Amino acid sequence: LKSRPEVMEAHRLAGEIDYILKVRVENARAYDEFYQALISEVRIYNVTALLSMEEIKSTTALPL
């Protein structure tokens, strides 16, 4: 995952879901290619994909 440019963020979580990836790709075909490559490289039991329909806010600034 660290070497894949599509992956913007990868987090190991506590709770029912083990990992979350934030992936940025051009279109559905590019996502499918990423997904197919991922499942061929890593043993994955279950995948749930959520697609962002609209970005409401995105920032990395911290209010100090």
CHARMM internal coordinates of N, CA and C (Angstrom, degrees):
IC EDIT
DIST 1 N 1 CA 1.4528
DIST 1 CA 1 C 1.5157
ANGL 1 N 1 CA 1 C 112.28
DIST 1 C 2 N 1.3228
ANGL 1 CA 1 C 2 N 115.80
DIHE 1 N 1 CA 1 C 2 N -36.19
DIST 2 N 2 CA 1.4678
ANGL 1 C 2 N 2 CA 119.25
DIHE 1 CA 1 C 2 N 2 CA -177.32
DIST 2 CA 2 C 1.5241
ANGL 2 N 2 CA 2 C 112.33
DIHE 1 C 2 N 2 CA 2 C -61.35
DIST 2 C 3 N 1.3211
ANGL 2 CA 2 C 3 N 117.25
DIHE 2 N 2 CA 2 C 3 N -29.65
DIST 3 N 3 CA 1.4657
ANGL 2 C 3 N 3 CA 120.14
DIHE 2 CA 2 C 3 N 3 CA -176.73
DIST 3 CA 3 C 1.5273
ANGL 3 N 3 CA 3 C 113.14
DIHE 2 C 3 N 3 CA 3 C -92.47
DIST 3 C 4 N 1.3173
ANGL 3 CA 3 C 4 N 118.75
DIHE 3 N 3 CA 3 C 4 N -5.12
DIST 4 N 4 CA 1.4633
ANGL 3 C 4 N 4 CA 120.94
DIHE 3 CA 3 C 4 N 4 CA -177.97
DIST 4 CA 4 C 1.5306
ANGL 4 N 4 CA 4 C 110.56
DIHE 3 C 4 N 4 CA 4 C -86.30
DIST 4 C 5 N 1.3254
ANGL 4 CA 4 C 5 N 117.97
DIHE 4 N 4 CA 4 C 5 N 118.79
DIST 5 N 5 CA 1.4696
ANGL 4 C 5 N 5 CA 120.51
DIHE 4 CA 4 C 5 N 5 CA -177.02
DIST 5 CA 5 C 1.5287
ANGL 5 N 5 CA 5 C 113.45
DIHE 4 C 5 N 5 CA 5 C -67.14
DIST 5 C 6 N 1.3329
ANGL 5 CA 5 C 6 N 118.52
DIHE 5 N 5 CA 5 C 6 N -21.74
DIST 6 N 6 CA 1.4675
ANGL 5 C 6 N 6 CA 121.04
DIHE 5 CA 5 C 6 N 6 CA 179.73
DIST 6 CA 6 C 1.5269
ANGL 6 N 6 CA 6 C 112.10
DIHE 5 C 6 N 6 CA 6 C -69.29
DIST 6 C 7 N 1.3219
ANGL 6 CA 6 C 7 N 116.93
DIHE 6 N 6 CA 6 C 7 N -25.01
DIST 7 N 7 CA 1.4667
ANGL 6 C 7 N 7 CA 120.80
DIHE 6 CA 6 C 7 N 7 CA -175.58
DIST 7 CA 7 C 1.5272
ANGL 7 N 7 CA 7 C 109.04
DIHE 6 C 7 N 7 CA 7 C -82.82
DIST 7 C 8 N 1.3309
ANGL 7 CA 7 C 8 N 115.62
DIHE 7 N 7 CA 7 C 8 N 112.20
DIST 8 N 8 CA 1.4573
ANGL 7 C 8 N 8 CA 121.54
DIHE 7 CA 7 C 8 N 8 CA 178.55
DIST 8 CA 8 C 1.5208
ANGL 8 N 8 CA 8 C 110.75
DIHE 7 C 8 N 8 CA 8 C -82.78
DIST 8 C 9 N 1.3390
ANGL 8 CA 8 C 9 N 116.28
DIHE 8 N 8 CA 8 C 9 N -38.64
DIST 9 N 9 CA 1.4623
ANGL 8 C 9 N 9 CA 122.25
DIHE 8 CA 8 C 9 N 9 CA 179.90
DIST 9 CA 9 C 1.5210
ANGL 9 N 9 CA 9 C 108.51
DIHE 8 C 9 N 9 CA 9 C -146.71
DIST 9 C 10 N 1.3241
ANGL 9 CA 9 C 10 N 115.98
DIHE 9 N 9 CA 9 C 10 N 147.63
DIST 10 N 10 CA 1.4630
ANGL 9 C 10 N 10 CA 122.36
DIHE 9 CA 9 C 10 N 10 CA 173.66
DIST 10 CA 10 C 1.5213
ANGL 10 N 10 CA 10 C 107.22
DIHE 9 C 10 N 10 CA 10 C -140.18
DIST 10 C 11 N 1.3304
ANGL 10 CA 10 C 11 N 116.20
DIHE 10 N 10 CA 10 C 11 N 127.59
DIST 11 N 11 CA 1.4606
ANGL 10 C 11 N 11 CA 121.23
DIHE 10 CA 10 C 11 N 11 CA -176.78
DIST 11 CA 11 C 1.5240
ANGL 11 N 11 CA 11 C 109.90
DIHE 10 C 11 N 11 CA 11 C -131.77
DIST 11 C 12 N 1.3400
ANGL 11 CA 11 C 12 N 117.27
DIHE 11 N 11 CA 11 C 12 N 138.21
DIST 12 N 12 CA 1.4606
ANGL 11 C 12 N 12 CA 122.68
DIHE 11 CA 11 C 12 N 12 CA 168.75
DIST 12 CA 12 C 1.5160
ANGL 12 N 12 CA 12 C 106.26
DIHE 11 C 12 N 12 CA 12 C -91.55
DIST 12 C 13 N 1.3223
ANGL 12 CA 12 C 13 N 116.84
DIHE 12 N 12 CA 12 C 13 N 129.61
DIST 13 N 13 CA 1.4556
ANGL 12 C 13 N 13 CA 122.02
DIHE 12 CA 12 C 13 N 13 CA -172.11
DIST 13 CA 13 C 1.5207
ANGL 13 N 13 CA 13 C 111.92
DIHE 12 C 13 N 13 CA 13 C -110.31
DIST 13 C 14 N 1.3175
ANGL 13 CA 13 C 14 N 115.40
DIHE 13 N 13 CA 13 C 14 N 159.92
DIST 14 N 14 CA 1.4594
ANGL 13 C 14 N 14 CA 122.37
DIHE 13 CA 13 C 14 N 14 CA 168.78
DIST 14 CA 14 C 1.5211
ANGL 14 N 14 CA 14 C 106.75
DIHE 13 C 14 N 14 CA 14 C -97.78
DIST 14 C 15 N 1.3204
ANGL 14 CA 14 C 15 N 117.18
DIHE 14 N 14 CA 14 C 15 N 141.31
DIST 15 N 15 CA 1.4562
ANGL 14 C 15 N 15 CA 119.88
DIHE 14 CA 14 C 15 N 15 CA 178.06
DIST 15 CA 15 C 1.5107
ANGL 15 N 15 CA 15 C 112.12
DIHE 14 C 15 N 15 CA 15 C 116.66
DIST 15 C 16 N 1.3229
ANGL 15 CA 15 C 16 N 115.68
DIHE 15 N 15 CA 15 C 16 N -158.93
DIST 16 N 16 CA 1.4571
ANGL 15 C 16 N 16 CA 122.33
DIHE 15 CA 15 C 16 N 16 CA -173.63
DIST 16 CA 16 C 1.5297
ANGL 16 N 16 CA 16 C 112.92
DIHE 15 C 16 N 16 CA 16 C -67.45
DIST 16 C 17 N 1.3106
ANGL 16 CA 16 C 17 N 117.60
DIHE 16 N 16 CA 16 C 17 N -34.41
DIST 17 N 17 CA 1.4675
ANGL 16 C 17 N 17 CA 122.41
DIHE 16 CA 16 C 17 N 17 CA 178.58
DIST 17 CA 17 C 1.5161
ANGL 17 N 17 CA 17 C 108.01
DIHE 16 C 17 N 17 CA 17 C -97.23
DIST 17 C 18 N 1.3344
ANGL 17 CA 17 C 18 N 116.65
DIHE 17 N 17 CA 17 C 18 N 133.25
DIST 18 N 18 CA 1.4644
ANGL 17 C 18 N 18 CA 120.95
DIHE 17 CA 17 C 18 N 18 CA -175.03
DIST 18 CA 18 C 1.5279
ANGL 18 N 18 CA 18 C 113.59
DIHE 17 C 18 N 18 CA 18 C -84.89
DIST 18 C 19 N 1.3277
ANGL 18 CA 18 C 19 N 117.20
DIHE 18 N 18 CA 18 C 19 N -40.96
DIST 19 N 19 CA 1.4633
ANGL 18 C 19 N 19 CA 121.27
DIHE 18 CA 18 C 19 N 19 CA -175.81
DIST 19 CA 19 C 1.5154
ANGL 19 N 19 CA 19 C 109.93
DIHE 18 C 19 N 19 CA 19 C -139.13
DIST 19 C 20 N 1.3366
ANGL 19 CA 19 C 20 N 115.31
DIHE 19 N 19 CA 19 C 20 N 152.57
DIST 20 N 20 CA 1.4583
ANGL 19 C 20 N 20 CA 121.34
DIHE 19 CA 19 C 20 N 20 CA 170.62
DIST 20 CA 20 C 1.5216
ANGL 20 N 20 CA 20 C 107.63
DIHE 19 C 20 N 20 CA 20 C -132.44
DIST 20 C 21 N 1.3253
ANGL 20 CA 20 C 21 N 115.14
DIHE 20 N 20 CA 20 C 21 N 135.30
DIST 21 N 21 CA 1.4631
ANGL 20 C 21 N 21 CA 121.45
DIHE 20 CA 20 C 21 N 21 CA 176.18
DIST 21 CA 21 C 1.5216
ANGL 21 N 21 CA 21 C 108.04
DIHE 20 C 21 N 21 CA 21 C -117.80
DIST 21 C 22 N 1.3126
ANGL 21 CA 21 C 22 N 116.41
DIHE 21 N 21 CA 21 C 22 N 136.84
DIST 22 N 22 CA 1.4597
ANGL 21 C 22 N 22 CA 121.26
DIHE 21 CA 21 C 22 N 22 CA 168.36
DIST 22 CA 22 C 1.5191
ANGL 22 N 22 CA 22 C 105.59
DIHE 21 C 22 N 22 CA 22 C -105.17
DIST 22 C 23 N 1.3235
ANGL 22 CA 22 C 23 N 114.42
DIHE 22 N 22 CA 22 C 23 N 115.95
DIST 23 N 23 CA 1.4602
ANGL 22 C 23 N 23 CA 121.60
DIHE 22 CA 22 C 23 N 23 CA -172.71
DIST 23 CA 23 C 1.5199
ANGL 23 N 23 CA 23 C 108.64
DIHE 22 C 23 N 23 CA 23 C -120.09
DIST 23 C 24 N 1.3071
ANGL 23 CA 23 C 24 N 117.11
DIHE 23 N 23 CA 23 C 24 N 135.68
DIST 24 N 24 CA 1.4616
ANGL 23 C 24 N 24 CA 121.01
DIHE 23 CA 23 C 24 N 24 CA 177.32
DIST 24 CA 24 C 1.5224
ANGL 24 N 24 CA 24 C 108.40
DIHE 23 C 24 N 24 CA 24 C -117.89
DIST 24 C 25 N 1.3341
ANGL 24 CA 24 C 25 N 115.19
DIHE 24 N 24 CA 24 C 25 N 117.87
DIST 25 N 25 CA 1.4625
ANGL 24 C 25 N 25 CA 121.79
DIHE 24 CA 24 C 25 N 25 CA 178.88
DIST 25 CA 25 C 1.5233
ANGL 25 N 25 CA 25 C 108.90
DIHE 24 C 25 N 25 CA 25 C -132.97
DIST 25 C 26 N 1.3251
ANGL 25 CA 25 C 26 N 115.33
DIHE 25 N 25 CA 25 C 26 N 165.41
DIST 26 N 26 CA 1.4623
ANGL 25 C 26 N 26 CA 120.70
DIHE 25 CA 25 C 26 N 26 CA -173.93
DIST 26 CA 26 C 1.5274
ANGL 26 N 26 CA 26 C 113.17
DIHE 25 C 26 N 26 CA 26 C -73.56
DIST 26 C 27 N 1.3374
ANGL 26 CA 26 C 27 N 116.76
DIHE 26 N 26 CA 26 C 27 N -37.80
DIST 27 N 27 CA 1.4629
ANGL 26 C 27 N 27 CA 119.95
DIHE 26 CA 26 C 27 N 27 CA -174.63
DIST 27 CA 27 C 1.5301
ANGL 27 N 27 CA 27 C 110.37
DIHE 26 C 27 N 27 CA 27 C -160.86
DIST 27 C 28 N 1.3327
ANGL 27 CA 27 C 28 N 116.02
DIHE 27 N 27 CA 27 C 28 N -178.13
DIST 28 N 28 CA 1.4663
ANGL 27 C 28 N 28 CA 121.10
DIHE 27 CA 27 C 28 N 28 CA -177.48
DIST 28 CA 28 C 1.5230
ANGL 28 N 28 CA 28 C 111.84
DIHE 27 C 28 N 28 CA 28 C -62.71
DIST 28 C 29 N 1.3022
ANGL 28 CA 28 C 29 N 117.95
DIHE 28 N 28 CA 28 C 29 N -37.19
DIST 29 N 29 CA 1.4676
ANGL 28 C 29 N 29 CA 120.57
DIHE 28 CA 28 C 29 N 29 CA 178.57
DIST 29 CA 29 C 1.5267
ANGL 29 N 29 CA 29 C 110.64
DIHE 28 C 29 N 29 CA 29 C -63.86
DIST 29 C 30 N 1.3189
ANGL 29 CA 29 C 30 N 116.89
DIHE 29 N 29 CA 29 C 30 N -42.90
DIST 30 N 30 CA 1.4689
ANGL 29 C 30 N 30 CA 120.67
DIHE 29 CA 29 C 30 N 30 CA 178.52
DIST 30 CA 30 C 1.5248
ANGL 30 N 30 CA 30 C 110.44
DIHE 29 C 30 N 30 CA 30 C -64.23
DIST 30 C 31 N 1.3417
ANGL 30 CA 30 C 31 N 117.00
DIHE 30 N 30 CA 30 C 31 N -37.35
DIST 31 N 31 CA 1.4642
ANGL 30 C 31 N 31 CA 119.43
DIHE 30 CA 30 C 31 N 31 CA 176.48
DIST 31 CA 31 C 1.5209
ANGL 31 N 31 CA 31 C 110.44
DIHE 30 C 31 N 31 CA 31 C -64.27
DIST 31 C 32 N 1.3208
ANGL 31 CA 31 C 32 N 117.00
DIHE 31 N 31 CA 31 C 32 N -44.43
DIST 32 N 32 CA 1.4624
ANGL 31 C 32 N 32 CA 120.08
DIHE 31 CA 31 C 32 N 32 CA 179.90
DIST 32 CA 32 C 1.5251
ANGL 32 N 32 CA 32 C 111.09
DIHE 31 C 32 N 32 CA 32 C -61.58
DIST 32 C 33 N 1.3226
ANGL 32 CA 32 C 33 N 117.66
DIHE 32 N 32 CA 32 C 33 N -40.33
DIST 33 N 33 CA 1.4690
ANGL 32 C 33 N 33 CA 121.00
DIHE 32 CA 32 C 33 N 33 CA 177.05
DIST 33 CA 33 C 1.5274
ANGL 33 N 33 CA 33 C 110.44
DIHE 32 C 33 N 33 CA 33 C -63.07
DIST 33 C 34 N 1.3227
ANGL 33 CA 33 C 34 N 117.20
DIHE 33 N 33 CA 33 C 34 N -42.88
DIST 34 N 34 CA 1.4621
ANGL 33 C 34 N 34 CA 121.01
DIHE 33 CA 33 C 34 N 34 CA 176.58
DIST 34 CA 34 C 1.5240
ANGL 34 N 34 CA 34 C 110.39
DIHE 33 C 34 N 34 CA 34 C -61.42
DIST 34 C 35 N 1.3244
ANGL 34 CA 34 C 35 N 116.55
DIHE 34 N 34 CA 34 C 35 N -47.68
DIST 35 N 35 CA 1.4638
ANGL 34 C 35 N 35 CA 122.12
DIHE 34 CA 34 C 35 N 35 CA -178.82
DIST 35 CA 35 C 1.5296
ANGL 35 N 35 CA 35 C 111.43
DIHE 34 C 35 N 35 CA 35 C -60.66
DIST 35 C 36 N 1.3237
ANGL 35 CA 35 C 36 N 117.17
DIHE 35 N 35 CA 35 C 36 N -46.79
DIST 36 N 36 CA 1.4671
ANGL 35 C 36 N 36 CA 120.89
DIHE 35 CA 35 C 36 N 36 CA -179.94
DIST 36 CA 36 C 1.5273
ANGL 36 N 36 CA 36 C 110.84
DIHE 35 C 36 N 36 CA 36 C -61.94
DIST 36 C 37 N 1.3189
ANGL 36 CA 36 C 37 N 117.36
DIHE 36 N 36 CA 36 C 37 N -41.63
DIST 37 N 37 CA 1.4692
ANGL 36 C 37 N 37 CA 120.67
DIHE 36 CA 36 C 37 N 37 CA 177.77
DIST 37 CA 37 C 1.5236
ANGL 37 N 37 CA 37 C 110.45
DIHE 36 C 37 N 37 CA 37 C -65.11
DIST 37 C 38 N 1.3248
ANGL 37 CA 37 C 38 N 117.17
DIHE 37 N 37 CA 37 C 38 N -41.27
DIST 38 N 38 CA 1.4615
ANGL 37 C 38 N 38 CA 121.26
DIHE 37 CA 37 C 38 N 38 CA -178.89
DIST 38 CA 38 C 1.5243
ANGL 38 N 38 CA 38 C 111.31
DIHE 37 C 38 N 38 CA 38 C -62.35
DIST 38 C 39 N 1.3322
ANGL 38 CA 38 C 39 N 117.59
DIHE 38 N 38 CA 38 C 39 N -48.35
DIST 39 N 39 CA 1.4665
ANGL 38 C 39 N 39 CA 119.14
DIHE 38 CA 38 C 39 N 39 CA -177.20
DIST 39 CA 39 C 1.5230
ANGL 39 N 39 CA 39 C 112.24
DIHE 38 C 39 N 39 CA 39 C -71.98
DIST 39 C 40 N 1.3264
ANGL 39 CA 39 C 40 N 117.70
DIHE 39 N 39 CA 39 C 40 N -18.44
DIST 40 N 40 CA 1.4658
ANGL 39 C 40 N 40 CA 119.00
DIHE 39 CA 39 C 40 N 40 CA 175.16
DIST 40 CA 40 C 1.5283
ANGL 40 N 40 CA 40 C 111.39
DIHE 39 C 40 N 40 CA 40 C -80.65
DIST 40 C 41 N 1.3351
ANGL 40 CA 40 C 41 N 117.25
DIHE 40 N 40 CA 40 C 41 N -21.51
DIST 41 N 41 CA 1.4643
ANGL 40 C 41 N 41 CA 121.98
DIHE 40 CA 40 C 41 N 41 CA -177.91
DIST 41 CA 41 C 1.5274
ANGL 41 N 41 CA 41 C 113.25
DIHE 40 C 41 N 41 CA 41 C -97.54
DIST 41 C 42 N 1.3300
ANGL 41 CA 41 C 42 N 117.44
DIHE 41 N 41 CA 41 C 42 N -29.02
DIST 42 N 42 CA 1.4632
ANGL 41 C 42 N 42 CA 122.16
DIHE 41 CA 41 C 42 N 42 CA -172.37
DIST 42 CA 42 C 1.5295
ANGL 42 N 42 CA 42 C 108.98
DIHE 41 C 42 N 42 CA 42 C -128.34
DIST 42 C 43 N 1.3405
ANGL 42 CA 42 C 43 N 116.73
DIHE 42 N 42 CA 42 C 43 N 135.25
DIST 43 N 43 CA 1.4674
ANGL 42 C 43 N 43 CA 119.84
DIHE 42 CA 42 C 43 N 43 CA 175.10
DIST 43 CA 43 C 1.5221
ANGL 43 N 43 CA 43 C 109.24
DIHE 42 C 43 N 43 CA 43 C -72.67
DIST 43 C 44 N 1.3196
ANGL 43 CA 43 C 44 N 115.71
DIHE 43 N 43 CA 43 C 44 N 115.72
DIST 44 N 44 CA 1.4590
ANGL 43 C 44 N 44 CA 121.62
DIHE 43 CA 43 C 44 N 44 CA -177.69
DIST 44 CA 44 C 1.5206
ANGL 44 N 44 CA 44 C 108.51
DIHE 43 C 44 N 44 CA 44 C -124.18
DIST 44 C 45 N 1.3371
ANGL 44 CA 44 C 45 N 116.14
DIHE 44 N 44 CA 44 C 45 N 130.69
DIST 45 N 45 CA 1.4641
ANGL 44 C 45 N 45 CA 121.44
DIHE 44 CA 44 C 45 N 45 CA 179.95
DIST 45 CA 45 C 1.5247
ANGL 45 N 45 CA 45 C 111.45
DIHE 44 C 45 N 45 CA 45 C -81.62
DIST 45 C 46 N 1.3168
ANGL 45 CA 45 C 46 N 117.24
DIHE 45 N 45 CA 45 C 46 N -43.07
DIST 46 N 46 CA 1.4600
ANGL 45 C 46 N 46 CA 121.19
DIHE 45 CA 45 C 46 N 46 CA -174.74
DIST 46 CA 46 C 1.5234
ANGL 46 N 46 CA 46 C 109.42
DIHE 45 C 46 N 46 CA 46 C -150.76
DIST 46 C 47 N 1.3198
ANGL 46 CA 46 C 47 N 116.44
DIHE 46 N 46 CA 46 C 47 N 139.63
DIST 47 N 47 CA 1.4663
ANGL 46 C 47 N 47 CA 121.79
DIHE 46 CA 46 C 47 N 47 CA 177.68
DIST 47 CA 47 C 1.5219
ANGL 47 N 47 CA 47 C 108.80
DIHE 46 C 47 N 47 CA 47 C -127.20
DIST 47 C 48 N 1.3145
ANGL 47 CA 47 C 48 N 116.03
DIHE 47 N 47 CA 47 C 48 N 132.01
DIST 48 N 48 CA 1.4576
ANGL 47 C 48 N 48 CA 121.89
DIHE 47 CA 47 C 48 N 48 CA 171.66
DIST 48 CA 48 C 1.5162
ANGL 48 N 48 CA 48 C 107.21
DIHE 47 C 48 N 48 CA 48 C -120.18
DIST 48 C 49 N 1.3175
ANGL 48 CA 48 C 49 N 116.39
DIHE 48 N 48 CA 48 C 49 N 124.94
DIST 49 N 49 CA 1.4623
ANGL 48 C 49 N 49 CA 120.80
DIHE 48 CA 48 C 49 N 49 CA -179.88
DIST 49 CA 49 C 1.5232
ANGL 49 N 49 CA 49 C 109.13
DIHE 48 C 49 N 49 CA 49 C -107.67
DIST 49 C 50 N 1.3179
ANGL 49 CA 49 C 50 N 116.15
DIHE 49 N 49 CA 49 C 50 N 130.65
DIST 50 N 50 CA 1.4571
ANGL 49 C 50 N 50 CA 122.77
DIHE 49 CA 49 C 50 N 50 CA 174.23
DIST 50 CA 50 C 1.5166
ANGL 50 N 50 CA 50 C 107.21
DIHE 49 C 50 N 50 CA 50 C -119.84
DIST 50 C 51 N 1.3157
ANGL 50 CA 50 C 51 N 116.86
DIHE 50 N 50 CA 50 C 51 N 129.14
DIST 51 N 51 CA 1.4579
ANGL 50 C 51 N 51 CA 121.38
DIHE 50 CA 50 C 51 N 51 CA -177.55
DIST 51 CA 51 C 1.5198
ANGL 51 N 51 CA 51 C 110.06
DIHE 50 C 51 N 51 CA 51 C -105.48
DIST 51 C 52 N 1.3108
ANGL 51 CA 51 C 52 N 115.87
DIHE 51 N 51 CA 51 C 52 N 133.98
DIST 52 N 52 CA 1.4588
ANGL 51 C 52 N 52 CA 121.09
DIHE 51 CA 51 C 52 N 52 CA 177.06
DIST 52 CA 52 C 1.5262
ANGL 52 N 52 CA 52 C 108.91
DIHE 51 C 52 N 52 CA 52 C -78.04
DIST 52 C 53 N 1.3182
ANGL 52 CA 52 C 53 N 116.18
DIHE 52 N 52 CA 52 C 53 N 125.68
DIST 53 N 53 CA 1.4589
ANGL 52 C 53 N 53 CA 121.27
DIHE 52 CA 52 C 53 N 53 CA 179.01
DIST 53 CA 53 C 1.5253
ANGL 53 N 53 CA 53 C 111.55
DIHE 52 C 53 N 53 CA 53 C -88.23
DIST 53 C 54 N 1.3364
ANGL 53 CA 53 C 54 N 115.98
DIHE 53 N 53 CA 53 C 54 N -29.57
DIST 54 N 54 CA 1.4594
ANGL 53 C 54 N 54 CA 120.62
DIHE 53 CA 53 C 54 N 54 CA -178.06
DIST 54 CA 54 C 1.5201
ANGL 54 N 54 CA 54 C 108.37
DIHE 53 C 54 N 54 CA 54 C -158.57
DIST 54 C 55 N 1.3172
ANGL 54 CA 54 C 55 N 116.56
DIHE 54 N 54 CA 54 C 55 N 134.87
DIST 55 N 55 CA 1.4582
ANGL 54 C 55 N 55 CA 120.58
DIHE 54 CA 54 C 55 N 55 CA 175.27
DIST 55 CA 55 C 1.5245
ANGL 55 N 55 CA 55 C 108.32
DIHE 54 C 55 N 55 CA 55 C -86.99
DIST 55 C 56 N 1.3167
ANGL 55 CA 55 C 56 N 116.40
DIHE 55 N 55 CA 55 C 56 N 116.62
DIST 56 N 56 CA 1.4597
ANGL 55 C 56 N 56 CA 121.88
DIHE 55 CA 55 C 56 N 56 CA -179.19
DIST 56 CA 56 C 1.5212
ANGL 56 N 56 CA 56 C 110.50
DIHE 55 C 56 N 56 CA 56 C -84.80
DIST 56 C 57 N 1.3262
ANGL 56 CA 56 C 57 N 116.36
DIHE 56 N 56 CA 56 C 57 N -43.95
DIST 57 N 57 CA 1.4627
ANGL 56 C 57 N 57 CA 121.17
DIHE 56 CA 56 C 57 N 57 CA 178.49
DIST 57 CA 57 C 1.5177
ANGL 57 N 57 CA 57 C 108.45
DIHE 56 C 57 N 57 CA 57 C -155.44
DIST 57 C 58 N 1.3150
ANGL 57 CA 57 C 58 N 115.58
DIHE 57 N 57 CA 57 C 58 N 140.70
DIST 58 N 58 CA 1.4590
ANGL 57 C 58 N 58 CA 121.38
DIHE 57 CA 57 C 58 N 58 CA 175.33
DIST 58 CA 58 C 1.5212
ANGL 58 N 58 CA 58 C 107.66
DIHE 57 C 58 N 58 CA 58 C -146.68
DIST 58 C 59 N 1.3237
ANGL 58 CA 58 C 59 N 116.19
DIHE 58 N 58 CA 58 C 59 N 123.23
DIST 59 N 59 CA 1.4567
ANGL 58 C 59 N 59 CA 120.23
DIHE 58 CA 58 C 59 N 59 CA 179.33
DIST 59 CA 59 C 1.5150
ANGL 59 N 59 CA 59 C 109.71
DIHE 58 C 59 N 59 CA 59 C -151.95
DIST 59 C 60 N 1.2985
ANGL 59 CA 59 C 60 N 115.79
DIHE 59 N 59 CA 59 C 60 N 155.13
DIST 60 N 60 CA 1.4629
ANGL 59 C 60 N 60 CA 121.00
DIHE 59 CA 59 C 60 N 60 CA 172.03
DIST 60 CA 60 C 1.5244
ANGL 60 N 60 CA 60 C 110.15
DIHE 59 C 60 N 60 CA 60 C -116.28
DIST 60 C 61 N 1.3321
ANGL 60 CA 60 C 61 N 116.45
DIHE 60 N 60 CA 60 C 61 N 1.32
DIST 61 N 61 CA 1.4637
ANGL 60 C 61 N 61 CA 120.99
DIHE 60 CA 60 C 61 N 61 CA -179.77
DIST 61 CA 61 C 1.5220
ANGL 61 N 61 CA 61 C 110.32
DIHE 60 C 61 N 61 CA 61 C -72.46
DIST 61 C 62 N 1.3225
ANGL 61 CA 61 C 62 N 115.56
DIHE 61 N 61 CA 61 C 62 N 138.52
DIST 62 N 62 CA 1.4601
ANGL 61 C 62 N 62 CA 121.59
DIHE 61 CA 61 C 62 N 62 CA 175.83
DIST 62 CA 62 C 1.5207
ANGL 62 N 62 CA 62 C 109.30
DIHE 61 C 62 N 62 CA 62 C -105.63
DIST 62 C 63 N 1.3263
ANGL 62 CA 62 C 63 N 117.93
DIHE 62 N 62 CA 62 C 63 N 128.15
DIST 63 N 63 CA 1.4640
ANGL 62 C 63 N 63 CA 119.48
DIHE 62 CA 62 C 63 N 63 CA 177.96
DIST 63 CA 63 C 1.5258
ANGL 63 N 63 CA 63 C 109.52
DIHE 62 C 63 N 63 CA 63 C -72.11
DIST 63 C 64 N 1.3103
ANGL 63 CA 63 C 64 N 116.02
DIHE 63 N 63 CA 63 C 64 N 115.45
DIST 64 N 64 CA 1.4701
ANGL 63 C 64 N 64 CA 120.93
DIHE 63 CA 63 C 64 N 64 CA -178.95
DIST 64 CA 64 C 1.5124
ANGL 64 N 64 CA 64 C 110.87
DIHE 63 C 64 N 64 CA 64 C -112.75
END
COOR INIT
IC SEED 1 N 1 CA 1 C
IC BUILD
